[in-house]
Amino acid sequence: MAWTVYGAIVSQYGDVEATITVPGMSNKPTIKWYVEDHFGYDPNFMAPVAIVLVGFAVFFAFMYAYCLKTLNFQMR
């Protein structure tokens, strides 16, 4: 779940240069800076996040197919 949230936030807000108002801050930071500083999300880390998410999907698809092949649930 954390990898998905990381990928969603970085892909949607990682390159937005609009300014926002943050309570407690005197300056108006950009959304890109706030995501990097407050959450610690690096937009350059998007490729490893995508690889991990695809890897999870492939792993669970393989495990599903392997278990269906090897486990026999028929009682005779």
Stockholm file with secondary structure:
# STOCKHOLM 1.0

chainA/1-76         MAWTVYGAIVSQYGDVEATITVPGMSNKPTIKWYVEDHFGYDPNFMAPVAIVLVGFAVFFAFMYAYCLKTLNFQMR
#=GR chainA/1-76 SS CHHHHHHHHHHHHTTCCCBCCCTTCSSCCBHHHHIIIIICCCGGGHHHHHHHHHHHHHHHHHHHHHHHHHCCCCCC
#=GC SS_cons        CHHHHHHHHHHHHTTCCCBCCCTTCSSCCBHHHHIIIIICCCGGGHHHHHHHHHHHHHHHHHHHHHHHHHCCCCCC
//
